[in-house]
Amino acid sequence: MENHPAAIDQPMLESARVVAVEPGGVWLESEGQSGCANCRDGRGCGVSVFQRLFRLPRHQLYLPTEETLAVGDHVVIALSQRAVLIASLWLYLAPLLGLLLGALLAEAAFGREWLTALGAVGGLASSLWLVRARQQRQARSGAFFPVLHEITFRQAPSSADQRP
């Protein structure tokens, strides 16, 4: 298998259905399957089982667009793989590093177990605050929003919407 560095710049595509329309954008609900392939086969962590058992709500996503869409339309959205990778690193790695760094610094400074635990909690809280601040900056920039790739199905207008 060849390793292509440009592959990370390829967009990830996902089918979604329009569930609400607002000025300047639409709310989408993913049509993707619950959980990974292992989960669906009963060999994974069980996320899809819990979603079916507890009827967990599907996640909705805001898509800023000027395209005229209606509730019920089906679309394909694209998101940069690089954006997903960067967001995942910040979401998972930063809190872990904050927890470990806080614990190590408190242990080196004080050498008491309860202060080490307190330092770990402080490091975790600080890193979560940093991740949240970064997430808000990225949301304002729009770099991590999905983009409309294509419209795959348009809902037929109802007879009430048609004018004589």
Secondary structure, DSSP 8 states (H G I E B T S, - for coil): ----GGGGGSEEEEEEEEEEEETTEEEEEE---SS-HHHHTT-S--HHHHHHHHT----EEEEE--S---TT-EEEEEEEHHHHHHHHIIIIIHHHHHHHHHHHHHHHHH--HHHHHHHHHHHHHHHHHHHHHHHHHHHHHTTTS-EEEEEEE-----TTT---
